Amino acid sequence: MKVEALLASAATLALTWRCARLRGLDPVKVLLLVGANPLYVLYGLGGAHNDLIMLMAMMVAVRLTLGSPSSQRRRGAAGALEPDASGAPGPRTRAAGQPAVSAARRDARAAAVVVAGALVKATVAVLLPFMLIARRRLSVLAGALAAAALGAAAAYVAFGAHGVDVVGALNRDAAFVSSDSFPTEIAHLFGKPGVFPIDHDLLKAGLVVISLHLLWRTWRGYDWVAASGWTLLAISVTSTWLLAWYTLWPLPLAAIARDRRLIVATLAVQVLFIVHQTPPLLAPVS
């Protein structure tokens, strides 16, 4: 499992580097933000969690949507794409000479990879609606449905009906409460002993509102990579079951997003988590 995590991490970092270059960002800074992150090294690699496999799938999908370096150069030379408010190419146009069929195939593959990653860790599935809205191609939906059907068939063959009961499993996980979660700490600040069922409902409603707002902004031209990162960060913050490596979910997307507020917010959440974990380590042993 540690070798598997190491290989997935190496692939994630290589893909993040490549995405940074294709998006016109400094790949060295981006690589340091992700690969030298203490939580990434200590908890992600040290714990050999499957989240690293999920992150690898996520970055493969992002890399596929960015196209080839030659198409990026054609985009810059032809000026065929209208930049959106974040400076990203708009979704309604494409570069001169870039075959629509190949772009549609890349989008289908990207969506399929996201679904494959979601079969490892369901959280990455939040990229799909943002990808669909930003790319505005039915190939995204077709790729996702094909991969989901194949995954469901494999799960049913291997595990029976329990293998396809994803919603039930997610609902059970969502009911868990950890002492490290932001909702738990906020409840303690207000003098409550913990998180109650009504709090779960309020947190879910808040997450839905945030997601809908980000979907609307993506429709208006906001960078879908940044919108996906904000959603992953919101999931980790509103979750009542927070583990250290959950704060890594938005990190690669935040590093390559053009909205630099996302990386600031992601690192701030990680710092708060570290601060929360530090005092028990310094307490005297009785």
C-alpha positions as a Markdown table, in Angstrom:
| # | Residue | x | y | z |
|---|---|---|---|---|
| 1 | Met | 0.0 | 0.0 | 0.0 |
| 2 | Lys | 2.9 | 2.4 | 0.7 |
| 3 | Val | 4.4 | 1.6 | -2.7 |
| 4 | Glu | 1.1 | 2.2 | -4.3 |
| 5 | Ala | 0.7 | 5.5 | -2.5 |
| 6 | Leu | 4.2 | 6.5 | -3.5 |
| 7 | Leu | 3.6 | 5.8 | -7.2 |
| 8 | Ala | 0.2 | 7.6 | -7.1 |
| 9 | Ser | 1.9 | 10.6 | -5.4 |
| 10 | Ala | 4.6 | 10.7 | -8.0 |
| 11 | Ala | 2.0 | 10.6 | -10.8 |
| 12 | Thr | 0.0 | 13.3 | -9.1 |
| 13 | Leu | 3.0 | 15.6 | -8.7 |
| 14 | Ala | 4.0 | 15.1 | -12.3 |
| 15 | Leu | 0.5 | 15.8 | -13.6 |
| 16 | Thr | 0.3 | 18.9 | -11.4 |
| 17 | Trp | 3.6 | 20.1 | -12.8 |
| 18 | Arg | 2.3 | 19.6 | -16.3 |
| 19 | Cys | -1.0 | 21.3 | -15.7 |
| 20 | Ala | 0.8 | 24.3 | -14.2 |
| 21 | Arg | 2.9 | 24.7 | -17.3 |
| 22 | Leu | -0.1 | 24.4 | -19.6 |
| 23 | Arg | -1.9 | 27.0 | -17.5 |
| 24 | Gly | 1.0 | 29.4 | -17.6 |
| 25 | Leu | 1.9 | 29.1 | -13.9 |
| 26 | Asp | 5.3 | 28.6 | -12.3 |
| 27 | Pro | 5.6 | 24.7 | -12.1 |
| 28 | Val | 8.3 | 24.9 | -9.4 |
| 29 | Lys | 6.1 | 26.9 | -7.0 |
| 30 | Val | 3.1 | 24.7 | -7.7 |
| 31 | Leu | 5.1 | 21.5 | -7.1 |
| 32 | Leu | 6.4 | 22.9 | -3.8 |
| 33 | Leu | 2.9 | 23.9 | -2.7 |
| 34 | Val | 1.7 | 20.3 | -3.1 |
| 35 | Gly | 4.7 | 18.0 | -2.7 |
| 36 | Ala | 6.4 | 19.8 | 0.1 |
| 37 | Asn | 3.1 | 20.3 | 2.0 |
| 38 | Pro | 3.6 | 18.8 | 5.5 |
| 39 | Leu | 0.2 | 17.3 | 5.7 |
| 40 | Tyr | 0.7 | 15.8 | 2.2 |
| 41 | Val | 4.1 | 14.2 | 3.3 |
| 42 | Leu | 3.2 | 13.1 | 6.8 |
| 43 | Tyr | -0.4 | 12.0 | 6.4 |
| 44 | Gly | -0.9 | 11.4 | 2.7 |
| 45 | Leu | 2.4 | 9.5 | 2.0 |
| 46 | Gly | 3.0 | 8.4 | 5.6 |
| 47 | Gly | -0.4 | 7.0 | 6.0 |
| 48 | Ala | -0.6 | 5.4 | 2.5 |
| 49 | His | -4.2 | 6.5 | 2.0 |
| 50 | Asn | -6.2 | 5.9 | -1.1 |
| 51 | Asp | -6.9 | 9.6 | -1.3 |
| 52 | Leu | -3.6 | 9.8 | -3.2 |
| 53 | Ile | -5.1 | 7.5 | -5.9 |
| 54 | Met | -8.1 | 9.7 | -6.0 |
| 55 | Leu | -5.9 | 12.8 | -6.4 |
| 56 | Met | -4.0 | 11.1 | -9.2 |
| 57 | Ala | -7.3 | 10.4 | -11.1 |
| 58 | Met | -8.4 | 14.0 | -10.5 |
| 59 | Met | -5.3 | 15.4 | -12.0 |
| 60 | Val | -5.4 | 13.0 | -14.9 |
| 61 | Ala | -8.9 | 14.3 | -15.7 |
| 62 | Val | -7.7 | 17.9 | -15.5 |
| 63 | Arg | -4.7 | 17.2 | -17.7 |
| 64 | Leu | -6.9 | 15.6 | -20.3 |
| 65 | Thr | -9.2 | 18.7 | -20.5 |
| 66 | Leu | -6.3 | 21.0 | -21.0 |
| 67 | Gly | -5.4 | 19.3 | -24.3 |
| 68 | Ser | -2.0 | 18.9 | -25.9 |
| 69 | Pro | 0.8 | 21.5 | -25.8 |
| 70 | Ser | 0.4 | 22.1 | -29.5 |
| 71 | Ser | -3.2 | 22.9 | -29.1 |
| 72 | Gln | -2.4 | 25.3 | -26.3 |
| 73 | Arg | 0.1 | 27.0 | -28.6 |
| 74 | Arg | -2.5 | 27.2 | -31.4 |
| 75 | Arg | -4.9 | 28.7 | -28.9 |
| 76 | Gly | -2.4 | 31.4 | -28.0 |
| 77 | Ala | -1.4 | 32.1 | -31.6 |
| 78 | Ala | -4.9 | 32.1 | -33.1 |
| 79 | Gly | -6.6 | 33.9 | -30.2 |
| 80 | Ala | -9.7 | 31.9 | -31.1 |
| 81 | Leu | -10.7 | 31.4 | -27.5 |
| 82 | Glu | -12.3 | 34.2 | -25.6 |
| 83 | Pro | -10.8 | 34.4 | -22.0 |
| 84 | Asp | -13.3 | 34.4 | -19.2 |
| 85 | Ala | -13.1 | 36.5 | -16.0 |
| 86 | Ser | -10.4 | 34.2 | -14.5 |
| 87 | Gly | -8.3 | 34.3 | -17.7 |
| 88 | Ala | -9.2 | 30.8 | -18.6 |
| 89 | Pro | -10.3 | 30.0 | -22.2 |
| 90 | Gly | -14.1 | 30.3 | -22.6 |
| 91 | Pro | -16.1 | 27.1 | -23.1 |
| 92 | Arg | -18.0 | 28.2 | -26.2 |
| 93 | Thr | -15.2 | 28.4 | -28.7 |
| 94 | Arg | -12.2 | 26.4 | -29.7 |
| 95 | Ala | -8.8 | 27.0 | -31.3 |
| 96 | Ala | -8.5 | 27.1 | -35.0 |
| 97 | Gly | -7.3 | 23.7 | -36.3 |
| 98 | Gln | -8.2 | 21.8 | -33.2 |
| 99 | Pro | -10.4 | 18.9 | -34.2 |
| 100 | Ala | -13.7 | 18.9 | -32.3 |
| 101 | Val | -13.8 | 15.1 | -32.3 |
| 102 | Ser | -10.4 | 14.7 | -30.5 |
| 103 | Ala | -11.4 | 17.4 | -27.9 |
| 104 | Ala | -14.7 | 15.5 | -27.3 |
| 105 | Arg | -12.8 | 12.3 | -26.9 |
| 106 | Arg | -10.5 | 13.8 | -24.3 |
| 107 | Asp | -13.5 | 15.2 | -22.4 |
| 108 | Ala | -15.1 | 11.8 | -22.4 |
| 109 | Arg | -12.0 | 10.2 | -21.1 |
| 110 | Ala | -11.6 | 12.8 | -18.5 |
| 111 | Ala | -15.1 | 12.2 | -17.2 |
| 112 | Ala | -14.5 | 8.5 | -17.2 |
| 113 | Val | -11.3 | 8.9 | -15.2 |
| 114 | Val | -13.2 | 11.1 | -12.6 |
| 115 | Val | -15.8 | 8.3 | -12.2 |
| 116 | Ala | -12.9 | 5.7 | -11.9 |
| 117 | Gly | -11.4 | 8.0 | -9.1 |
| 118 | Ala | -14.8 | 8.2 | -7.5 |
| 119 | Leu | -15.0 | 4.4 | -7.2 |
| 120 | Val | -11.8 | 4.7 | -5.1 |
| 121 | Lys | -13.0 | 7.8 | -3.2 |
| 122 | Ala | -16.5 | 9.2 | -4.0 |
| 123 | Thr | -15.5 | 12.8 | -3.2 |
| 124 | Val | -13.8 | 13.4 | -6.5 |
| 125 | Ala | -17.2 | 13.0 | -8.3 |
| 126 | Val | -17.9 | 16.7 | -7.5 |
| 127 | Leu | -15.7 | 17.6 | -10.5 |
| 128 | Leu | -18.2 | 16.2 | -13.0 |
| 129 | Pro | -20.9 | 18.9 | -12.9 |
| 130 | Phe | -18.3 | 21.6 | -13.1 |
| 131 | Met | -16.6 | 19.9 | -16.0 |
| 132 | Leu | -19.9 | 19.4 | -17.8 |
| 133 | Ile | -20.9 | 23.1 | -17.4 |
| 134 | Ala | -17.5 | 24.4 | -18.4 |
| 135 | Arg | -16.8 | 22.1 | -21.4 |
| 136 | Arg | -20.5 | 22.1 | -22.5 |
| 137 | Arg | -20.1 | 18.8 | -24.4 |
| 138 | Leu | -22.3 | 15.8 | -24.2 |
| 139 | Ser | -19.2 | 13.7 | -24.4 |
| 140 | Val | -18.5 | 14.5 | -20.8 |
| 141 | Leu | -21.8 | 13.0 | -19.8 |
| 142 | Ala | -21.4 | 10.1 | -22.1 |
| 143 | Gly | -18.0 | 9.2 | -20.7 |
| 144 | Ala | -19.2 | 9.5 | -17.1 |
| 145 | Leu | -22.2 | 7.3 | -17.7 |
| 146 | Ala | -20.2 | 4.7 | -19.6 |
| 147 | Ala | -17.6 | 4.5 | -16.8 |
| 148 | Ala | -20.3 | 4.4 | -14.1 |
| 149 | Ala | -22.1 | 1.6 | -15.8 |
| 150 | Leu | -18.9 | -0.4 | -16.2 |
| 151 | Gly | -18.0 | 0.2 | -12.5 |
| 152 | Ala | -21.5 | -0.7 | -11.3 |
| 153 | Ala | -21.4 | -4.0 | -13.2 |
| 154 | Ala | -18.0 | -4.8 | -11.8 |
| 155 | Ala | -19.1 | -3.9 | -8.3 |
| 156 | Tyr | -22.2 | -6.1 | -8.6 |
| 157 | Val | -20.3 | -9.1 | -9.9 |
| 158 | Ala | -17.7 | -8.8 | -7.1 |
| 159 | Phe | -19.9 | -7.8 | -4.1 |
| 160 | Gly | -23.6 | -8.2 | -5.1 |
| 161 | Ala | -26.2 | -5.6 | -4.3 |
| 162 | His | -24.1 | -4.1 | -1.5 |
| 163 | Gly | -21.5 | -3.2 | -4.1 |
| 164 | Val | -23.8 | -0.7 | -5.8 |
| 165 | Asp | -25.4 | 0.8 | -2.7 |
| 166 | Val | -23.1 | 3.9 | -2.9 |
| 167 | Val | -25.8 | 6.3 | -1.5 |
| 168 | Gly | -26.4 | 4.2 | 1.5 |
| 169 | Ala | -22.7 | 3.9 | 2.3 |
| 170 | Leu | -22.2 | 7.7 | 1.9 |
| 171 | Asn | -25.1 | 8.4 | 4.2 |
| 172 | Arg | -23.6 | 6.2 | 6.9 |
| 173 | Asp | -20.2 | 7.9 | 6.6 |
| 174 | Ala | -21.8 | 11.3 | 6.7 |
| 175 | Ala | -23.3 | 10.6 | 10.1 |
| 176 | Phe | -20.0 | 10.0 | 11.7 |
| 177 | Val | -18.5 | 12.8 | 14.0 |
| 178 | Ser | -14.9 | 13.3 | 14.8 |
| 179 | Ser | -13.4 | 15.5 | 17.5 |
| 180 | Asp | -11.2 | 17.2 | 14.9 |
| 181 | Ser | -13.9 | 18.5 | 12.6 |
| 182 | Phe | -14.7 | 22.2 | 12.2 |
| 183 | Pro | -18.4 | 21.7 | 13.0 |
| 184 | Thr | -17.5 | 19.9 | 16.3 |
| 185 | Glu | -15.1 | 22.7 | 17.3 |
| 186 | Ile | -17.6 | 25.4 | 16.5 |
| 187 | Ala | -20.3 | 23.5 | 18.5 |
| 188 | His | -17.9 | 23.5 | 21.5 |
| 189 | Leu | -17.3 | 27.3 | 21.0 |
| 190 | Phe | -21.0 | 27.8 | 21.4 |
| 191 | Gly | -21.2 | 25.6 | 24.5 |
| 192 | Lys | -22.8 | 22.6 | 22.8 |
| 193 | Pro | -21.6 | 19.1 | 23.7 |
| 194 | Gly | -21.3 | 18.1 | 20.1 |
| 195 | Val | -23.1 | 17.9 | 16.7 |
| 196 | Phe | -26.8 | 17.0 | 16.6 |
| 197 | Pro | -28.9 | 15.7 | 13.7 |
| 198 | Ile | -30.2 | 19.2 | 13.0 |
| 199 | Asp | -26.6 | 20.4 | 12.6 |
| 200 | His | -26.0 | 17.7 | 10.0 |
| 201 | Asp | -29.0 | 19.0 | 8.0 |
| 202 | Leu | -27.9 | 22.6 | 8.2 |
| 203 | Leu | -24.4 | 21.7 | 7.1 |
| 204 | Lys | -25.7 | 19.7 | 4.1 |
| 205 | Ala | -27.9 | 22.6 | 3.2 |
| 206 | Gly | -25.0 | 25.0 | 3.4 |
| 207 | Leu | -22.9 | 22.8 | 1.2 |
| 208 | Val | -25.7 | 22.6 | -1.4 |
| 209 | Val | -26.0 | 26.4 | -1.4 |
| 210 | Ile | -22.2 | 26.8 | -1.9 |
| 211 | Ser | -22.1 | 24.2 | -4.7 |
| 212 | Leu | -25.0 | 25.8 | -6.5 |
| 213 | His | -23.4 | 29.2 | -6.3 |
| 214 | Leu | -20.1 | 27.8 | -7.7 |
| 215 | Leu | -22.0 | 26.0 | -10.5 |
| 216 | Trp | -23.7 | 29.3 | -11.4 |
| 217 | Arg | -20.4 | 31.1 | -11.4 |
| 218 | Thr | -18.9 | 28.4 | -13.6 |
| 219 | Trp | -21.8 | 28.8 | -16.1 |
| 220 | Arg | -20.9 | 32.5 | -16.2 |
| 221 | Gly | -17.3 | 31.8 | -17.1 |
| 222 | Tyr | -15.5 | 31.2 | -13.7 |
| 223 | Asp | -12.6 | 28.7 | -13.8 |
| 224 | Trp | -14.1 | 25.3 | -13.4 |
| 225 | Val | -10.9 | 24.0 | -11.8 |
| 226 | Ala | -11.1 | 26.7 | -9.1 |
| 227 | Ala | -14.8 | 26.0 | -8.6 |
| 228 | Ser | -14.1 | 22.3 | -8.1 |
| 229 | Gly | -11.3 | 23.1 | -5.6 |
| 230 | Trp | -13.6 | 25.4 | -3.6 |
| 231 | Thr | -16.3 | 22.7 | -3.5 |
| 232 | Leu | -13.8 | 20.1 | -2.2 |
| 233 | Leu | -12.6 | 22.6 | 0.4 |
| 234 | Ala | -16.2 | 23.3 | 1.4 |
| 235 | Ile | -16.8 | 19.5 | 1.8 |
| 236 | Ser | -13.8 | 19.1 | 4.1 |
| 237 | Val | -14.8 | 22.1 | 6.2 |
| 238 | Thr | -18.5 | 21.2 | 6.5 |
| 239 | Ser | -17.9 | 17.5 | 7.1 |
| 240 | Thr | -18.4 | 16.3 | 10.7 |
| 241 | Trp | -15.9 | 13.5 | 10.0 |
| 242 | Leu | -12.6 | 15.3 | 9.2 |
| 243 | Leu | -9.3 | 13.5 | 9.0 |
| 244 | Ala | -6.0 | 15.3 | 8.2 |
| 245 | Trp | -5.7 | 13.9 | 4.7 |
| 246 | Tyr | -9.2 | 15.2 | 3.8 |
| 247 | Thr | -7.7 | 18.7 | 3.7 |
| 248 | Leu | -5.5 | 17.6 | 0.8 |
| 249 | Trp | -8.4 | 17.1 | -1.5 |
| 250 | Pro | -8.4 | 20.7 | -3.0 |
| 251 | Leu | -4.7 | 21.2 | -2.8 |
| 252 | Pro | -3.6 | 20.2 | -6.3 |
| 253 | Leu | -6.5 | 22.1 | -7.9 |
| 254 | Ala | -5.8 | 25.1 | -5.6 |
| 255 | Ala | -2.1 | 25.1 | -6.7 |
| 256 | Ile | -3.0 | 25.4 | -10.4 |
| 257 | Ala | -6.1 | 27.6 | -10.1 |
| 258 | Arg | -5.9 | 31.1 | -11.3 |
| 259 | Asp | -8.0 | 32.3 | -8.3 |
| 260 | Arg | -5.2 | 32.5 | -5.8 |
| 261 | Arg | -7.7 | 33.0 | -3.0 |
| 262 | Leu | -8.3 | 29.3 | -3.2 |
| 263 | Ile | -4.7 | 28.3 | -2.3 |
| 264 | Val | -4.7 | 30.8 | 0.5 |
| 265 | Ala | -8.0 | 29.4 | 1.9 |
| 266 | Thr | -6.7 | 25.8 | 1.5 |
| 267 | Leu | -3.5 | 26.5 | 3.4 |
| 268 | Ala | -5.3 | 28.4 | 6.1 |
| 269 | Val | -7.6 | 25.5 | 6.7 |
| 270 | Gln | -4.6 | 23.2 | 7.0 |
| 271 | Val | -2.8 | 25.6 | 9.4 |
| 272 | Leu | -5.9 | 25.6 | 11.6 |
| 273 | Phe | -5.9 | 21.8 | 11.6 |
| 274 | Ile | -2.2 | 21.7 | 12.6 |
| 275 | Val | -2.8 | 24.3 | 15.3 |
| 276 | His | -5.7 | 22.2 | 16.6 |
| 277 | Gln | -3.5 | 19.1 | 16.8 |
| 278 | Thr | -0.4 | 20.8 | 18.4 |
| 279 | Pro | -1.5 | 21.4 | 22.0 |
| 280 | Pro | -2.1 | 17.7 | 22.9 |
| 281 | Leu | 1.4 | 16.9 | 21.7 |
| 282 | Leu | 2.8 | 19.5 | 24.2 |
| 283 | Ala | 0.7 | 18.4 | 27.2 |
| 284 | Pro | 2.7 | 16.8 | 30.0 |
| 285 | Val | 2.3 | 13.0 | 30.2 |
| 286 | Ser | 0.8 | 12.0 | 33.6 |
